[in-house]
Amino acid sequence: MRILHLDSGREMRGGQWQVLRLHRGLVAAGHESLLLARKGAPLQRLCEQWGLPCKPLGILRFRALLGGFDLVHAHDARTHTLAAIWSNRQFVVSRRVAFPVKSSLVSRWKYRRPALFLAVSQFVAGKLREAGIPDDRITVVYDGIPVPAKEAAGEVILTPYSTDPGKGMALAEAAAARAGIRLEPSKDLEADLPRARAMLYLSESEGLGSGILLAMAHGVPVIASNVGGIPELITDGVNGLLVPNDAVAIAESFTRLHRRFGPAARQTVLQRFTEQHMIAATLAAYSRVLP
């Protein structure tokens, strides 16, 4: 297959990591895969460091390259618009966000254009169905992550650092204070998780939760908001804990943390959420579109 990927992200967030891992997996499997990413963005720099085919994103370059590819894969809202307007090839769109699809005329036109939507969770797929997109144009492709060789072995309780009020860091700190727990905000989960005992992940809205998956892969139990696609990762009391966004309930949940959740969480990732699972599911989605 010859796949042209588009991503306009300015930061290296969960979606950009998925693009990078998918791109690497496709190249390793012998497919012709090229990524157009925002010039100077972390995704472009990492792509170059990993030795993967990558060029700066731009309308003229996109149109010039289209003829050499079988399929376009837009990985965010801006490139969805770009493909909808300019692509003369079939294209697919990854949908990662949990909020409803807009109902304006322009939005309805834009969402009629893709051949297939790759929803990051069943919850996100449901939002697409609510917007009138039929089932045969939706498939679920969960995030996939690498599983470290060793489980975490530490005593720190982490929470992802964020200035976004919707990501619940203030609520996490308030709940930890109520419980008498020392909470450490993390700006680099990959570096900090090996020394963690647990992670508190709170959010008002979540398509899936790539940070949760990263912790689970390290065998770190997660206390997470019971919202969006998160319950598709965590089974309460089995491989983690689900809580309402309430400081009292969150504080109480610390008493229910059990070390058995860690190995169960890691096993969940191994069974369903590895990079290989994500790449195989994406290739299956492509095969639904291409002859």
Secondary structure, DSSP 8 states (H G I E B T S, - for coil): -EEEEEE--SS--HHHHHHHHHHHHHHHTT-EEEEEE-TTSHHHHHHHHTT--EEE--HHHHHHHGGG-SEEEE-SHHHHHHHHHH--S-EEEEE---S----SHHHHHHHHS-SEEEESSHHHHHHHHHTT--GGGEEE----B---SS-----EEEEE----GGG-HHHHHHHHHHHT--EEEES-HHHHGGGEEEEEE--S--SS-HHHHHHHHTT--EEEES-TTGGGT--BTTTBEEE-S-HHHHHHHGGG--TTHHHHHHHHHHHH-BHHHHHHHHHHHHHHH--
